[in-house]
Amino acid sequence: MGKYKVHFQKALNFLLVSNTVSQEKLAYILKTTQQTISRWCNGISYPDFDKLCELCFIFNVTPNFFFLFE
């Protein structure tokens, strides 16, 4: 699973930058904290399945996007 964690981290950072969404705004939308989003962006932790589904909906991507991003 290690390489997929790196893909997730890169994909999330890409989506935030390309959609000009701040970590704070994403945290608000997902009803979580900015620290949680920061941990995801830095590869320290990862969202549970429900939050992953919400991320897919927000950014209009499939779950594969997060795990196959180069």
ZIGI-V179964 format. One record per backbone hydrogen bond with DSSP energy under -0.5 kcal/mol. NH is the residue of the N-H (numbers start at 1). CO is the residue of the C=O. If there is no record, write none. Layout:
BEGIN
nh->NH co->CO
nh->NH co->CO
END
This chain:
BEGIN
nh->4 co->1
nh->5 co->1
nh->6 co->2
nh->7 co->3
nh->8 co->4
nh->9 co->5
nh->10 co->6
nh->11 co->7
nh->12 co->8
nh->13 co->9
nh->14 co->10
nh->15 co->11
nh->16 co->12
nh->17 co->13
nh->18 co->14
nh->19 co->15
nh->20 co->17
nh->21 co->16
nh->26 co->22
nh->27 co->23
nh->28 co->24
nh->29 co->25
nh->30 co->26
nh->31 co->27
nh->31 co->28
nh->32 co->27
nh->37 co->33
nh->38 co->34
nh->39 co->35
nh->40 co->36
nh->41 co->37
nh->42 co->38
nh->43 co->40
nh->44 co->39
nh->45 co->39
nh->52 co->48
nh->53 co->49
nh->54 co->50
nh->55 co->51
nh->56 co->52
nh->57 co->53
nh->58 co->54
nh->59 co->55
nh->60 co->56
nh->61 co->56
nh->65 co->62
nh->66 co->62
nh->66 co->63
nh->67 co->63
nh->68 co->64
nh->69 co->65
END
